[in-house]
Amino acid sequence: MNTPAAPAAEPGPDGSGTVGRLGFVAEQIVQELGWDEDVDDDFRFAVEDVIGSELEDDDYTGETDAVLLWWRSGDGDLTDALVDLVGVLQEGGFVVALTPKNRDKGAVDPSEIDEAAATAGLHTAGAFHASPDWRATKLVAPKGRR
């Protein structure tokens, strides 16, 4: 099954165009997982600007409105990671899986994301160009899952 190409979403100089299209809004609690030196700081800062606060890190234990998941092909089992995230999302919450575009830097096949999301009880709600090096896939739970 072929996955459609990501729509050309102009992120703007700070990634803000894509951030708005992904559904980030003021006062959301957003947890960031998978941070490493290779992430796109402009995208991260654009999310923080929209939500009006810093991103929560790995140590955060409350429920979240959204999760930024930086994921590379060598990071482990994506299905397990998504299953764990479903438990921390508030009703209507979503996951943005950010994966490298370049295979040499850990690109993840879109079909792998779709399969992992389905197993975790999520579905793909769009793929976007988050930055020159990262692709964002929005994953949401079906309405009324709880």
Residue pairs with C-beta under 8 A, 6 or more apart in sequence:
1 111
3 110
3 111
3 114
3 127
4 127
6 127
6 128
6 129
6 135
7 126
7 127
7 128
7 129
8 129
9 17
9 18
9 21
9 128
9 129
10 17
10 18
11 17
11 18
11 19
11 42
11 43
11 46
11 129
11 130
11 131
12 46
13 42
14 42
14 45
14 46
14 49
15 40
15 42
15 43
15 45
15 46
15 47
15 130
15 131
16 46
16 49
16 50
18 43
18 46
18 128
18 129
18 130
18 136
19 43
19 46
19 47
19 49
19 50
20 50
21 126
21 128
22 94
22 96
22 126
22 128
22 136
22 138
23 66
23 94
23 138
24 30
24 47
24 50
24 51
24 66
25 50
25 51
26 50
26 51
26 52
27 51
27 52
27 53
28 51
28 65
28 66
29 51
29 56
29 62
29 63
29 64
29 65
29 66
30 47
30 51
30 55
30 56
30 64
30 65
30 66
30 67
30 68
31 55
31 56
31 57
31 60
31 64
31 66
31 67
31 68
31 88
32 44
32 55
32 56
32 57
32 67
32 68
32 70
33 58
33 67
33 68
33 69
33 70
33 81
33 85
34 69
34 70
34 71
34 72
34 75
34 98
35 57
35 70
36 70
38 100
38 105
38 133
39 70
39 98
39 134
40 98
40 130
40 131
40 133
40 134
42 131
43 98
43 130
43 131
43 134
43 136
44 55
44 68
47 55
47 68
48 54
48 55
55 68
56 64
62 88
63 88
63 89
63 90
63 93
64 88
64 89
64 90
64 93
65 89
65 90
65 92
65 93
65 94
66 89
66 93
66 94
66 95
66 96
67 85
67 88
67 89
67 93
67 94
67 95
67 96
68 96
68 98
69 81
69 82
69 85
69 95
69 96
69 97
69 98
70 98
70 134
71 78
71 81
71 97
71 98
71 99
71 108
72 99
72 100
72 105
72 106
72 108
73 106
73 107
73 108
74 106
75 81
75 106
78 97
78 108
78 112
78 113
78 116
79 115
79 116
79 119
79 120
81 116
82 95
82 97
82 116
82 117
82 119
82 120
82 122
82 139
83 119
83 120
83 121
85 95
85 120
86 120
86 121
86 122
86 141
89 95
89 141
91 146
93 140
93 141
94 125
94 138
94 139
94 140
94 141
95 122
95 138
95 139
95 140
96 136
96 137
96 138
96 139
97 108
97 113
97 117
97 136
97 137
97 139
98 130
98 134
98 135
98 136
98 137
99 106
99 107
99 108
99 113
99 134
99 135
99 137
100 106
100 107
100 108
100 133
100 134
100 135
101 107
101 132
101 133
101 134
101 135
102 133
105 133
110 127
110 137
113 124
113 137
113 139
114 124
117 123
117 124
117 139
120 139
121 141
121 142
121 145
122 139
122 140
122 141
123 139
123 140
123 142
124 137
124 138
124 139
125 138
125 139
125 140
126 137
126 138
127 135
127 136
127 137
127 138
128 135
128 136
128 137
128 138
129 135
129 136
130 136
